[in-house]
Amino acid sequence: MPNPSIPGPDDNPSLCWPDASGATSSRVLGPGTASSSVSRTPQHTPAAPIHKQPLMVQPGIWAESRQEVCESFDWFRSYQGGVYFNNDMVKGYLLSAFSSSRDMFARDGRLIISHGGGKAESIHSKKGQHEVHEADDQREEDKSVRALLRTYQMKRPLALIIDDRYALFPYDLAAKGYTYVVLGFYHIAHAWGKYPGSPASNGRGFVVRYKFAFEWCEKQPEPWWLKHTSPMSTVPPGNEGCNPTYLCATCSKSSPRVYDELGMCLRPNCPSFWSCDDHTDPPERLTYNQFFLDSRTECVHEMLEDIAPLPPAVDAADGVITSRRFCKGWHCKRCGRLSCRYKWEHWECKSCGTILTIIGKDRHAKEFRRLDDNGHFYHHKLGANSGIIARPLDSQATSGGRVWYHVYILPENRGRIYLIMGNATINGAAHEIFAEYQAQARSGELRFRRWPLRSHQCRGTLLTNYFSQNTLPGVFACLMRVGSSPRYIQYVGGTANTVPFQGAPSAVVKARDLIQERMATVMQADAGQYEFNEVLSAAYMEKQKMAGDVLIMDGAAIQEYYEHTVVPVNFRIAATARYISTSAE
C-alpha cells in the first residue's frame, strides 16, 4: 500500500478549515481552552482566511466576557474549559479557536462536528516557571470525554456556545462586539475516535482524538442566524435515522460509516481501531460520507425549556436579598446581553442600560449572632513555628463600656496585631453603622461596585467577587510606606472611582471614627497621631470572599512579611481604615 502524503486543508475545502487567523495550528486545543498555544511550523500550506458575512440579525443571547456567561447562563459555567458538565452530563459546550481538521459547520449550522475532551498540548505556569505538557490520547474514562459520551448515550440536549474566534461560523461576530453567542440546543448525534488525531510532539507524533457530531434540536424555533437570510444549502429529505454503520469483526460493535473511502472500527479501545479489514492503515486522505452528513436523528427528549435565562430573583418572601441567588447575572430582554450584577442597588445592562430593581429589607445585626464558624477556631490559632506571641486577654474601659482584646506580637520586631472583640455592650454603634451602610448602598449614595481585576486569565473583563467603595482625602493620597521604601498602592476600582472624604457617605465617616476611637483605647495613644485617611468598604453576600470585631495591624513590616484575607460567614460589610502617606518622606 503506498504511503500517501499528508493532505492540506485545500484538498477538501469543506472539510479542513484554518483557524481564525488563516494559519493552521499544528496542535488541537479543546474548545474554549484558555491555555497558551505553542507555535510550530505548518506541515502544509494553509488555506486562505475564511471570508465572513456581515451578521444581519441580533443574537438572542450574547456576552462580552466569559464571566458574564458563567454568572448568567446556567447551561455553561466553566471559566476555563470548553466542556461544562455536572454529574457526568454535559450541559454546555463552547466552540472557540483552533478548529481541527474535519471540524465542520454543515447544513447551515444544524450539524456541527467538533473535537473535544481536553489533553491538548498546553503551557502551564507553576511557581513562576512555564512547563509544556505534551498532548496525550483522549480516553473514555477522561472526565470530559466520559461526560460527552454519556450525554450522547442518554440522548440529552446541551447548549452550544461560540465565541468570535470560532472560524467556522460564517458570520462576523467581532464587528458587532459579540464575543460570546449562544447558538441553541443540540444533541450529540454521533461520537467516534479518530487517529492520527492531530500532529503532536509526544514521541509517536500523533494522538487519539474524539469527534462529536452535534445536531440541532428541532423542538425549538429555527436557528436565529438564519432569520431574514437565504439558506446557504438545503437538507435532502428522507434521511432520518438511516445512516449506514460498520460492524467490527474484532469487537462485534458498530461504528458510524463516517468516511466515503471505507468503513472501519472507530472505537479507540478496540485492537482493530482505525485500521482496514486487512489490518493495514487507512488512507490519510479521507472525506466525509455525504449520507452521513445529511442524515438526521430524531430528538427523543422531552420538550425543551426556553434557552434564555429566567429573570433573576428581585425579591424574596422573607425580604432577604443578600443570599447567593441575588449574586447571579441577568439576561436583558431588550438587547440580549448577559450582564453580571456589578452594582449593589440594582441590575443594569452593560449594553443598553436597562435597569432591574431589587426589592428587599435591610439585615439586622442580631440575625448573625450565632453563625457557625465551621469549627475551625473562634479568635485565633497560632502555628507551632510561627514565632508569634499571644498575650493574655486584656481589657480597657471606654465611654461606651469595657472592651476586651488580644495582642499578638510578631517576631523580629515586625509589628503587633490587636484583636478587639465585639460584645453586646459596645456593639450598638457598630450596629447603627451597619444599618446606615445598607440604606446608603440601597439608594446608591454609597457606590458599592464590583470592579474589574487588573490581572487574570479569563477572556474579557473579570470583576471582583465582592462589592467595594474606597474613600481617600484626595487623589494625591496614594503613597504608602512599606518597610524602608515608599510604595504606590492602587485601589481595584482605580483613582477615578475613589471618593474623597469631603463627599463620602456618613456610614464611611462613622466607620472610620469608630475604628479610630477603639484603636486609641487599646493602644493608649493619642488619636491624632494615628489619623486614618483611607477607608476601604467592602460588602460580601453569602458565599462571597476576598465581623462587630475590630482588627488593628500596627507596623509597616506586617504588610511586607505577612498576608491576610477576609473570609466572612454569610452577609457582611467590612471597613478597612489605614494611614496613607502623602509624600515619599
C-alpha positions as CSV (number, residue, x, y, z in Angstrom):
1,M,0.0,0.0,0.0
2,P,1.6,3.3,-1.0
3,N,2.3,5.9,1.7
4,P,0.0,8.8,0.9
5,S,1.1,12.4,1.6
6,I,-0.4,14.4,4.3
7,P,-3.4,16.2,2.9
8,G,-3.5,20.0,3.0
9,P,-6.7,21.9,4.0
10,D,-7.4,22.8,0.4
11,D,-7.7,19.1,-0.6
12,N,-11.3,19.3,0.5
13,P,-12.2,22.9,1.4
14,S,-15.5,21.9,3.0
15,L,-13.8,19.6,5.5
16,C,-10.5,21.1,6.5
17,W,-10.6,24.7,7.7
18,P,-7.8,27.0,9.0
19,D,-8.1,28.8,12.3
20,A,-9.4,32.3,12.7
21,S,-6.1,33.9,11.7
22,G,-5.8,32.0,8.5
23,A,-2.9,29.8,9.7
24,T,-3.3,26.2,10.5
25,S,-2.2,25.2,14.0
26,S,-0.2,22.0,14.4
27,R,-1.9,21.2,17.7
28,V,-5.5,20.9,18.6
29,L,-6.9,22.7,21.7
30,G,-10.2,21.6,23.3
31,P,-13.0,24.0,22.5
32,G,-12.8,27.2,24.5
33,T,-9.4,26.4,26.1
34,A,-7.6,29.2,27.8
35,S,-4.1,27.5,27.6
36,S,-1.4,29.3,25.7
37,S,-0.6,27.8,22.3
38,V,2.8,26.7,21.1
39,S,3.5,27.7,17.5
40,R,5.1,25.2,15.2
41,T,6.0,25.2,11.5
42,P,3.0,24.2,9.4
43,Q,3.4,20.9,7.5
44,H,1.4,22.2,4.6
45,T,0.3,25.4,3.0
46,P,-2.7,26.9,4.9
47,A,-5.9,27.8,3.1
48,A,-6.9,31.4,2.6
49,P,-8.7,33.0,5.5
50,I,-12.5,32.5,5.6
51,H,-14.5,35.5,4.5
52,K,-17.2,36.1,7.0
53,Q,-20.5,37.7,6.0
54,P,-22.0,40.6,8.0
55,L,-24.3,39.5,10.7
56,M,-27.7,41.0,9.9
57,V,-29.6,39.8,13.0
58,Q,-29.1,40.3,16.7
59,P,-28.3,37.2,18.7
60,G,-30.9,36.4,21.4
61,I,-28.2,35.7,24.0
62,W,-24.7,37.2,23.9
63,A,-22.0,38.4,26.2
64,E,-18.7,40.4,26.2
65,S,-16.9,38.4,28.9
66,R,-16.6,34.8,30.0
67,Q,-17.7,35.8,33.5
68,E,-20.9,37.2,32.1
69,V,-21.7,33.9,30.6
70,C,-20.8,31.9,33.7
71,E,-22.8,34.1,36.1
72,S,-25.9,34.5,33.9
73,F,-26.3,31.3,31.8
74,D,-26.9,28.2,33.8
75,W,-26.1,25.9,30.8
76,F,-22.4,27.0,30.8
77,R,-20.5,27.9,34.0
78,S,-16.9,26.8,33.1
79,Y,-14.4,29.6,33.4
80,Q,-11.6,27.7,31.7
81,G,-12.5,24.5,29.9
82,G,-14.8,24.2,26.9
83,V,-17.0,21.4,28.2
84,Y,-19.3,22.2,31.2
85,F,-20.7,19.1,32.8
86,N,-22.3,18.1,36.1
87,N,-22.8,14.6,37.4
88,D,-21.3,13.2,34.2
89,M,-23.8,15.0,32.0
90,V,-22.8,17.8,29.7
91,K,-24.9,21.0,29.9
92,G,-22.8,23.3,27.7
93,Y,-20.1,23.2,25.1
94,L,-18.0,26.1,23.8
95,L,-16.7,26.3,20.3
96,S,-13.7,28.6,20.0
97,A,-10.4,29.0,18.1
98,F,-8.1,26.2,16.9
99,S,-10.6,24.2,14.9
100,S,-9.1,20.9,13.9
101,S,-9.1,19.2,10.5
102,R,-12.5,17.9,9.6
103,D,-14.4,20.1,12.1
104,M,-17.5,21.2,10.3
105,F,-20.3,23.7,10.3
106,A,-22.8,22.0,8.0
107,R,-26.4,22.3,7.0
108,D,-26.5,26.0,7.9
109,G,-25.3,25.1,11.3
110,R,-27.8,22.4,12.0
111,L,-24.9,19.9,12.1
112,I,-21.6,20.9,13.8
113,I,-18.7,18.5,14.1
114,S,-16.1,19.3,16.7
115,H,-13.3,17.7,18.7
116,G,-13.5,18.0,22.4
117,G,-12.3,16.5,25.7
118,G,-9.0,18.1,26.5
119,K,-5.5,16.7,26.7
120,A,-4.2,19.1,24.1
121,E,-0.6,20.3,24.3
122,S,-0.6,23.3,26.7
123,I,1.7,25.5,28.7
124,H,1.2,25.6,32.5
125,S,2.7,28.0,35.0
126,K,4.0,26.6,38.2
127,K,5.9,28.7,40.8
128,G,6.7,31.3,38.1
129,Q,8.0,28.7,35.7
130,H,6.4,27.7,32.4
131,E,6.0,24.0,31.7
132,V,4.9,22.4,28.4
133,H,2.5,19.5,28.9
134,E,2.6,17.1,26.0
135,A,-0.5,16.2,24.1
136,D,-1.9,12.8,25.1
137,D,-4.5,10.3,23.9
138,Q,-8.1,11.0,24.9
139,R,-9.7,8.0,26.7
140,E,-13.3,7.1,27.5
141,E,-12.5,7.4,31.2
142,D,-11.3,11.1,30.9
143,K,-13.8,13.3,32.7
144,S,-14.9,15.5,29.8
145,V,-14.9,12.6,27.2
146,R,-16.9,10.4,29.7
147,A,-19.4,13.1,30.2
148,L,-19.8,13.8,26.5
149,L,-20.2,10.0,25.7
150,R,-22.8,9.6,28.5
151,T,-24.7,12.6,27.2
152,Y,-24.6,11.0,23.8
153,Q,-25.8,7.7,25.1
154,M,-28.6,9.3,27.1
155,K,-29.6,11.4,24.1
156,R,-29.8,14.5,26.3
157,P,-29.8,18.1,24.9
158,L,-27.0,20.6,25.6
159,A,-26.4,24.2,24.8
160,L,-23.8,25.2,22.2
161,I,-21.9,28.5,22.5
162,I,-19.4,30.0,20.1
163,D,-17.1,32.9,20.5
164,D,-15.9,35.4,17.9
165,R,-12.7,33.3,17.3
166,Y,-14.7,30.3,16.1
167,A,-13.6,30.2,12.4
168,L,-16.4,28.0,11.0
169,F,-19.3,30.3,11.9
170,P,-19.9,32.2,8.6
171,Y,-20.9,35.5,10.1
172,D,-18.7,38.2,11.6
173,L,-19.4,38.4,15.4
174,A,-16.5,40.7,16.3
175,A,-17.7,43.5,14.1
176,K,-20.8,43.9,16.2
177,G,-19.0,43.4,19.6
178,Y,-20.4,40.0,20.2
179,T,-17.7,38.0,22.0
180,Y,-19.8,35.0,23.1
181,V,-23.0,33.9,21.5
182,V,-25.4,31.1,22.4
183,L,-26.4,29.1,19.3
184,G,-29.1,27.0,20.8
185,F,-29.9,23.4,22.0
186,Y,-28.2,20.5,20.2
187,H,-27.9,16.8,20.9
188,I,-25.0,14.6,20.1
189,A,-25.9,12.5,17.0
190,H,-22.6,10.6,16.7
191,A,-19.4,10.1,18.6
192,W,-16.2,8.4,17.3
193,G,-12.5,8.2,17.7
194,K,-10.0,9.5,15.2
195,Y,-6.4,8.5,14.7
196,P,-4.0,10.0,13.8
197,G,-6.0,12.7,15.5
198,S,-3.5,15.6,15.4
199,P,0.2,16.1,15.0
200,A,1.9,16.1,18.4
201,S,5.4,16.2,19.8
202,N,4.8,13.2,22.2
203,G,7.2,10.6,20.8
204,R,4.6,9.0,18.5
205,G,3.8,12.1,16.5
206,F,0.1,11.7,16.8
207,V,-2.7,11.4,19.4
208,V,-6.1,9.8,19.5
209,R,-9.0,12.3,19.5
210,Y,-12.7,12.0,19.9
211,K,-15.0,13.7,17.4
212,F,-18.6,14.6,18.2
213,A,-21.4,15.5,15.8
214,F,-23.8,18.0,17.3
215,E,-27.3,18.2,15.7
216,W,-29.8,21.0,16.1
217,C,-32.7,20.1,18.2
218,E,-35.8,20.5,16.1
219,K,-38.0,21.0,19.2
220,Q,-37.1,24.7,19.2
221,P,-37.5,27.5,16.7
222,E,-35.2,27.7,13.6
223,P,-31.6,28.9,14.2
224,W,-31.7,32.6,14.9
225,W,-28.8,33.4,12.5
226,L,-31.0,32.2,9.5
227,K,-33.8,34.6,10.1
228,H,-34.1,37.2,7.2
229,T,-31.4,35.3,5.3
230,S,-31.5,32.8,2.4
231,P,-30.3,29.3,3.4
232,M,-26.9,28.5,2.2
233,S,-27.8,24.9,1.5
234,T,-30.8,22.6,1.6
235,V,-31.1,19.3,3.5
236,P,-32.1,16.4,1.3
237,P,-35.3,14.9,2.7
238,G,-35.9,11.3,3.8
239,N,-32.5,10.6,5.6
240,E,-33.8,10.4,9.1
241,G,-32.2,7.7,11.2
242,C,-30.9,5.5,8.3
243,N,-27.2,6.2,8.4
244,P,-25.2,3.1,7.5
245,T,-22.9,1.6,10.0
246,Y,-19.8,-0.7,10.1
247,L,-19.8,-3.8,12.2
248,C,-16.3,-4.6,13.6
249,A,-15.3,-8.3,13.4
250,T,-13.0,-7.9,16.3
251,C,-15.1,-6.2,19.0
252,S,-18.5,-7.0,17.4
253,K,-19.6,-3.4,17.9
254,S,-20.8,-1.0,15.3
255,S,-19.4,2.4,14.3
256,P,-21.0,5.0,12.0
257,R,-19.9,5.0,8.4
258,V,-18.3,8.4,8.6
259,Y,-15.9,8.3,5.6
260,D,-16.5,7.8,1.9
261,E,-13.4,5.6,1.4
262,L,-14.2,2.8,3.8
263,G,-15.9,1.7,6.9
264,M,-13.8,0.8,9.9
265,C,-13.9,0.5,13.7
266,L,-13.9,3.9,15.3
267,R,-13.7,2.7,18.9
268,P,-10.3,3.5,20.4
269,N,-10.4,0.6,22.9
270,C,-10.7,-2.0,20.1
271,P,-7.5,-3.6,18.7
272,S,-8.8,-3.0,15.2
273,F,-9.4,0.7,15.8
274,W,-8.6,2.9,12.8
275,S,-7.5,0.0,10.5
276,C,-8.8,-1.6,7.3
277,D,-10.2,-5.0,7.2
278,D,-6.8,-6.4,6.1
279,H,-5.2,-4.6,9.2
280,T,-3.4,-2.1,7.1
281,D,-3.6,1.6,7.8
282,P,-6.4,3.6,6.1
283,P,-5.5,6.3,3.6
284,E,-4.9,9.7,5.2
285,R,-7.0,11.4,2.6
286,L,-10.4,10.8,4.0
287,T,-13.6,12.6,3.1
288,Y,-16.9,12.6,4.9
289,N,-19.6,10.4,3.6
290,Q,-22.3,12.7,2.3
291,F,-25.1,10.4,3.5
292,F,-23.6,10.6,7.0
293,L,-23.6,14.4,6.9
294,D,-27.2,14.6,5.5
295,S,-28.7,12.0,7.8
296,R,-30.8,13.4,10.7
297,T,-31.6,11.8,14.0
298,E,-34.8,12.4,15.8
299,C,-35.0,14.3,19.1
300,V,-36.3,11.8,21.6
301,H,-36.1,14.0,24.7
302,E,-39.0,16.0,26.2
303,M,-39.9,19.4,25.0
304,L,-37.2,22.0,25.6
305,E,-37.4,24.8,28.1
306,D,-36.7,28.3,26.9
307,I,-32.9,28.6,26.5
308,A,-33.0,32.2,27.6
309,P,-32.2,32.6,31.3
310,L,-35.0,33.3,33.6
311,P,-35.1,36.8,35.2
312,P,-33.0,36.9,38.4
313,A,-34.7,37.0,41.8
314,V,-35.6,40.6,42.5
315,D,-37.4,40.0,45.8
316,A,-37.8,37.3,48.4
317,A,-40.7,36.2,50.6
318,D,-38.7,36.9,53.8
319,G,-37.2,40.1,52.3
320,V,-33.6,38.8,52.5
321,I,-31.8,39.8,49.3
322,T,-28.2,39.1,50.3
323,S,-28.3,35.3,49.6
324,R,-26.4,33.6,46.8
325,R,-29.1,33.7,44.2
326,F,-29.0,37.5,44.3
327,C,-25.4,37.4,43.1
328,K,-26.3,36.0,39.7
329,G,-26.1,37.9,36.5
330,W,-29.1,38.5,34.2
331,H,-30.3,38.5,30.6
332,C,-31.5,41.7,29.2
333,K,-34.6,41.0,27.1
334,R,-34.2,44.3,25.2
335,C,-30.8,43.7,23.6
336,G,-30.0,40.1,24.6
337,R,-26.8,41.0,26.6
338,L,-25.8,38.9,29.6
339,S,-24.5,41.1,32.4
340,C,-23.1,40.5,35.8
341,R,-24.6,42.2,38.8
342,Y,-21.9,44.9,39.2
343,K,-24.0,47.5,41.1
344,W,-25.3,46.8,44.6
345,E,-28.5,48.8,44.2
346,H,-29.8,47.1,41.0
347,W,-29.0,45.0,38.0
348,E,-28.0,47.1,35.0
349,C,-27.4,46.0,31.4
350,K,-23.9,46.8,30.3
351,S,-25.1,47.4,26.8
352,C,-28.3,49.3,26.7
353,G,-28.6,50.5,30.3
354,T,-31.9,48.7,31.1
355,I,-32.3,48.5,34.9
356,L,-33.9,45.8,37.0
357,T,-34.8,47.0,40.5
358,I,-34.3,44.9,43.6
359,I,-36.8,44.9,46.5
360,G,-35.9,43.7,49.9
361,K,-35.2,44.6,53.5
362,D,-32.1,45.6,55.4
363,R,-30.5,42.9,57.6
364,H,-30.2,43.4,61.3
365,A,-27.0,42.5,63.2
366,K,-28.9,40.2,65.6
367,E,-29.5,37.8,62.7
368,F,-25.8,36.9,62.6
369,R,-25.0,36.5,66.3
370,R,-24.9,32.7,66.3
371,L,-23.4,31.8,63.0
372,D,-21.5,28.6,62.7
373,D,-17.7,29.3,62.2
374,N,-17.3,25.8,60.6
375,G,-15.5,24.6,63.8
376,H,-12.1,25.9,62.8
377,F,-11.3,28.4,65.7
378,Y,-13.0,31.2,67.4
379,H,-10.5,34.0,67.8
380,H,-7.1,32.7,66.8
381,K,-4.9,29.7,66.1
382,L,-1.1,30.0,66.1
383,G,1.2,27.8,64.1
384,A,3.7,25.9,66.2
385,N,6.7,27.5,64.5
386,S,5.2,30.9,63.8
387,G,7.2,32.7,66.5
388,I,4.2,34.8,67.3
389,I,3.4,35.5,70.9
390,A,-0.2,35.8,72.1
391,R,-0.7,37.9,75.2
392,P,-3.4,37.0,77.7
393,L,-6.8,38.5,77.2
394,D,-6.9,42.2,78.4
395,S,-9.5,44.9,78.7
396,Q,-9.9,48.7,78.7
397,A,-12.7,50.9,79.8
398,T,-14.4,53.2,77.2
399,S,-17.3,55.7,77.4
400,G,-19.5,53.0,75.8
401,G,-18.4,50.1,78.1
402,R,-15.4,47.8,78.6
403,V,-13.6,46.4,75.6
404,W,-11.7,43.1,75.6
405,Y,-8.8,42.4,73.3
406,H,-5.9,40.2,72.3
407,V,-2.4,41.3,71.4
408,Y,-0.2,39.3,69.1
409,I,3.5,40.2,69.0
410,L,5.2,39.3,65.7
411,P,8.8,38.0,65.6
412,E,11.8,40.1,64.6
413,N,10.1,43.3,65.7
414,R,7.8,43.2,62.7
415,G,4.8,44.7,64.5
416,R,1.7,43.9,66.5
417,I,-1.8,42.8,65.8
418,Y,-4.7,43.9,68.1
419,L,-8.0,42.0,68.0
420,I,-10.7,44.0,69.7
421,M,-13.7,41.7,70.3
422,G,-17.2,43.0,70.0
423,N,-19.8,42.4,72.7
424,A,-23.4,43.3,73.3
425,T,-22.4,46.3,75.5
426,I,-20.2,48.1,72.9
427,N,-21.7,46.9,69.6
428,G,-24.5,49.4,69.5
429,A,-22.6,51.9,67.4
430,A,-21.4,49.2,65.0
431,H,-24.9,48.0,64.5
432,E,-26.1,51.5,63.6
433,I,-23.3,51.9,61.1
434,F,-24.2,48.5,59.6
435,A,-27.8,49.7,59.1
436,E,-26.6,53.0,57.6
437,Y,-24.3,51.3,55.2
438,Q,-27.2,49.2,53.8
439,A,-29.5,52.1,53.5
440,Q,-27.0,54.3,51.7
441,A,-25.9,51.4,49.4
442,R,-29.5,50.7,48.5
443,S,-30.2,54.3,47.5
444,G,-26.9,54.5,45.5
445,E,-25.5,57.2,47.7
446,L,-22.7,54.8,48.7
447,R,-21.5,53.4,45.4
448,F,-20.8,49.7,46.1
449,R,-19.4,48.2,42.9
450,R,-17.7,45.1,41.6
451,W,-14.6,46.5,39.9
452,P,-12.6,44.8,37.1
453,L,-9.4,42.9,38.2
454,R,-6.3,44.1,36.5
455,S,-4.7,40.6,36.1
456,H,-6.5,37.4,35.3
457,Q,-6.6,34.6,32.7
458,C,-10.2,34.9,31.5
459,R,-11.4,36.5,28.3
460,G,-13.0,39.9,28.7
461,T,-13.4,41.7,31.9
462,L,-13.3,39.8,35.2
463,L,-15.0,41.5,38.2
464,T,-14.1,41.1,41.8
465,N,-16.2,38.7,43.8
466,Y,-17.3,41.4,46.3
467,F,-18.7,45.0,46.2
468,S,-16.4,47.8,47.3
469,Q,-16.0,51.6,47.6
470,N,-12.8,53.4,48.5
471,T,-12.5,56.8,50.3
472,L,-9.4,59.0,50.5
473,P,-8.8,62.7,51.3
474,G,-7.9,63.2,47.7
475,V,-6.4,61.6,44.6
476,F,-2.9,62.7,45.8
477,A,-3.1,60.3,48.8
478,C,-1.8,57.2,47.1
479,L,1.6,56.5,48.7
480,M,2.2,54.0,51.5
481,R,5.4,53.3,53.2
482,V,6.2,49.5,53.3
483,G,9.4,48.7,55.1
484,S,12.2,51.1,54.2
485,S,10.8,52.4,50.9
486,P,7.6,54.1,49.7
487,R,5.2,52.1,47.5
488,Y,2.4,53.3,45.4
489,I,-0.9,51.5,46.1
490,Q,-3.9,51.2,43.8
491,Y,-7.5,50.6,44.7
492,V,-9.0,47.9,42.5
493,G,-11.6,50.4,41.2
494,G,-8.9,52.9,40.3
495,T,-8.2,56.5,41.2
496,A,-11.2,57.8,39.2
497,N,-13.6,55.7,41.3
498,T,-12.2,56.8,44.7
499,V,-14.4,59.0,46.7
500,P,-12.9,62.0,48.6
501,F,-13.8,62.2,52.3
502,Q,-15.4,65.6,51.7
503,G,-18.2,63.9,49.8
504,A,-18.1,60.5,51.5
505,P,-21.4,58.9,52.8
506,S,-21.9,59.3,56.5
507,A,-21.6,55.5,57.1
508,V,-18.0,55.6,55.9
509,V,-17.1,58.5,58.1
510,K,-18.7,57.0,61.1
511,A,-16.9,53.7,60.4
512,R,-13.5,55.5,60.4
513,D,-14.3,57.3,63.6
514,L,-15.3,54.0,65.4
515,I,-12.1,52.3,64.3
516,Q,-10.1,55.4,65.3
517,E,-11.7,55.5,68.8
518,R,-11.2,51.8,69.5
519,M,-7.6,51.8,68.3
520,A,-6.7,54.8,70.5
521,T,-8.3,53.0,73.5
522,V,-6.4,49.7,73.4
523,M,-3.1,51.3,72.2
524,Q,-3.3,54.1,74.7
525,A,-2.2,56.5,72.1
526,D,-3.2,60.0,71.0
527,A,-5.9,59.6,68.3
528,G,-4.5,62.5,66.3
529,Q,-1.1,60.6,66.0
530,Y,-2.9,57.8,64.1
531,E,-5.3,59.7,61.9
532,F,-6.6,57.3,59.3
533,N,-7.1,58.9,56.0
534,E,-8.4,55.9,53.9
535,V,-11.4,53.7,54.3
536,L,-12.0,50.7,52.0
537,S,-15.6,49.5,52.5
538,A,-16.4,46.0,51.2
539,A,-19.8,44.2,51.1
540,Y,-19.9,40.4,50.9
541,M,-23.0,38.5,50.1
542,E,-23.4,34.9,51.2
543,K,-20.6,32.7,50.0
544,Q,-18.6,35.7,48.6
545,K,-15.0,36.0,49.7
546,M,-11.9,38.4,49.3
547,A,-17.1,40.8,61.9
548,G,-18.5,43.8,65.5
549,D,-14.8,42.8,65.9
550,V,-12.0,45.3,65.1
551,L,-8.6,44.2,64.0
552,I,-5.6,46.5,64.1
553,M,-2.3,45.8,62.4
554,D,0.5,48.1,63.8
555,G,3.8,48.1,61.9
556,A,4.8,48.6,58.3
557,A,6.7,45.3,58.2
558,I,3.4,43.4,58.6
559,Q,2.5,44.5,55.0
560,E,5.9,43.3,53.8
561,Y,6.1,39.8,55.5
562,Y,2.5,38.7,56.1
563,E,-0.6,38.2,54.1
564,H,-4.2,38.5,55.4
565,T,-7.6,37.7,54.0
566,V,-11.3,38.1,55.0
567,V,-13.4,35.0,54.8
568,P,-16.9,36.2,56.0
569,V,-19.6,33.8,57.2
570,N,-22.8,34.9,55.5
571,F,-23.6,38.5,54.6
572,R,-21.0,41.0,55.9
573,I,-19.9,44.7,55.4
574,A,-16.3,45.3,56.4
575,A,-14.5,48.7,56.7
576,T,-10.7,48.8,56.5
577,A,-9.0,52.0,57.6
578,R,-5.4,52.9,57.2
579,Y,-3.0,55.8,57.1
580,I,-1.6,56.6,53.6
581,S,1.5,58.9,53.5
582,T,1.0,61.8,51.1
583,S,4.8,62.0,50.4
584,A,7.8,59.8,50.0
585,E,9.5,61.2,53.1
